[in-house]
């Protein structure tokens, strides 16, 4: 949500600047990994208004050009602004009509510059991004934070996924994962996040990108089990309970 912040009248400007002063509607973790044929990415569809799970059908993964898939945590309106930037970039690239198209590495580098530039202006985009893709048989997976910190890896995650999902990925990921095994691994990560992250909802999407293109599968729910003893009256014995 972009809030208006009036500029100092001493500067002689009557116009207002618009910027996100504080993230209002936010999405939680995105988890992605390389598998045998390409990239798999998972994100739930929850949108939190502060601490309230207000929206249950927010899509936080979008195809970018022919070769890339973008996922985002954080402020939804800023994610929409990033998509607008990318639409302009892809349109400008297509106008050259030279038979070439931007690959995932180029898009990731562009996003790192955008995020770092906005951070230097003290007007950051409140998102953590995951960018995966395949071009000319080369798989690419990277992430960038709201202040421009970026890296590439075989598996990445944002938000709570950095703390809860990546240990699982480090233990169980291998480069010859099949599509089915990759999906099972992502579901395991998303189930752990559902149990432990208050902002997660049990409605997720999984996106796949290969040399043939991007497929974002329909939303579905995971099977869960809530009969663990620690889930029964968890506040018992707590002060004030």
N, C-alpha and C positions, 0 to 999 in steps of 0.2 A: 504494500500500500504506500503510494508516494504521498508524503505529507509536504505541504507548502512551508517553506522556511523563508521569512522575509529577510532580505539583505539589509545590511546596515544603511540607514538613510544618509549617513555622512558620506557614503561613497557616491551619492548623487544618482542612484538607480532606483527607479520606481517599480521595476519588474521583480517578480518573485522567482526564486530557484525552486525546482522540484526535485526532491531526492528522498530515498528511503532512509528515514532517520532511525527506524527500529523495525525489525522483521515482525510482521503481524500474522499472515497466513503462511505456514511453513510446512515443508515435507521433511521426512526423516531419511534414514539411510538408503544409499544405493550400493549394491554389491555387484561386481563384475569379474569375470575371469576369461582367460583364453582356454579354448578346448581344441580338439583335433582339427576341426574344419573352420574355426573362426572365433567369434567372441559371443559370450552369453552375459546378459545383464538382467538384474532383478531389482524391482522397487515396489513397495506397497503403494496404495492409492489414497492414503490418509492425508488430510490437510488440517493442521491444528491452528485454531484461532486462539493464540496464547496457550493456555493449558487445556482448552476445550477441543476435542476432536470434532470439528465442525463439518468437514467435508470428507466423503468416503469414496469419491470417484475421480480423484485428480490424477491425470496422466503426467508422469514426470520423466518419461523417455520419449525422445523425438528423433526420427531419422534426419540426418544432415547430408545433403547432396546424395551421391550414389554410393559412397563408400563408408559412411560413418553413422554412429548411433550415439546420441548424447543423453545422459541422465543427470538429474540435478537434485540436490538437497537444498533446504533453506527456503528463502522468501520466494513465493510463487510469482509475484508480479515482477521481480527482478529476473527470474528465469524467462518470463515472457519477453522482457526487454532484450535479454541475450539472444533469444530466438529471432527477434527482429534484426539485431545486428547481423546474425548469421544469414538470414534471408537476403539482406542487402549484399553481403559478401559473395554469396553463391550466385546471385543475379549478376553482379559485376563480373565475376569469373566466367559465367556462361556467355556474356556479351562478347567476349573475345572470339568465341566460336572457333577455337583452334584445335578442337578434338581432345583437349586435356581437361581434367577436372580435379578439384582439390581433394587430396587424400586425407586420411585421419591425422597424420603427423602435422600437416599444414594447418588443419583446423585446430588441433590442440595447441600448436604454437601461437596461433592467433588468439585463442582464448586466454592463454597465459599473459599475453601482452595487454589484453583488454582488462583483465582482473587486476594486474599490477598497476596499470595506468589509473584506473579508477581509485585504487587504494591510495596512490600518491596524491590524488586530488582530495583526499579525505571524504570521498563520496563512493564508498565501495558498493559493489553488487553483493548482496548477502547470500551467496551461494557457494556450495562446494560441488564441483562438476566432475563427471566421469565421461571420458571420450574414448570409444572403442571403434575399430574398423578393420577392414581388410581391403588391400589394394595390391594388384599384381602378385597375389599369393602371399603377401607379407601381412601378418597380424600385428595390430598395434593397440595398446591399451595404456591410457594415462589418466591422471587426475590433476586437478588444479583447485586450490583453495581460494577463499574470498580475498586473500592478500597476495595472491600470485604464486604461492609455493606450489611447485609442480614436480611430478616424476612419472616415470613409466615403470610398469611391473607386469608380472604374469597374472596377478590378481590385485584388485584394488577395492576399497570401500570408503564410504564417507560416514560422518556422524558416529553414532554408537557402533556402526559396523567396523570401524577401525579398531575398537577395543574388544568386541564380542565375536565378530565374524572372521576377521583376518587370522586369529590363532587357529581356527578350524581349517581355513584355507591353506595356511602354511603346513599343516600336518597332513592334509588329505589331497591337495592338488598335485597333479602331475600333467606333463605336456601332452600325453596321449589320451586324455579324457574323451570319451564318446559323448555325443549329445545327451543321451539318457543319463549318464553318470554325472555330467556337468549340471544338468537340471536338478538331480537329486542332491548334489552338493550345495547348490544355491538354495534349495528348499530347506535343507538342514540349517543353513545360516539364517534364513528368514524366519524359521520357526524359533530359533534361539532369540532373535531380535524381538519377535512377537511376545515371548514370555518376559523379556527383561526391559524392553523399551516402552514406556507409557504412551509414546506418540505413534507407535506402530498399530496398524489395523490388519485384520486377517482377510485381506483382499489384495492380491498382488498380481503384477504382470511380469512376464519374462520376455525379453527381447533377444533376438538372434541376428547376427550379421555374418554373412559369408561372402565369398566371391560373387555369388548370384544376387545378393542384395539383402535388404533388411526385412525381418518378420517380427512384428510385435504381437504376441499371442493374447488371446482374450483373457480377461481377469478371472481368477479362481481363488478358492480358499484352501488353506492347509488343514489337514487333520491334526487336531490338538488333543492333549491329555492334561486335565487339570486336577487329577486326584492325588497328586503328590502331597505328602503330609505337610510340607512347608507352605503349600497354598491354602491349607485349612486354618482359618482364623490366624492369619499371619501377625496380627497386632496383639495377640494374647500375651499378657505380661508386660506390655509396653506402658510407659508412664502416660496416664490420662486415658487409657483404654477402658 
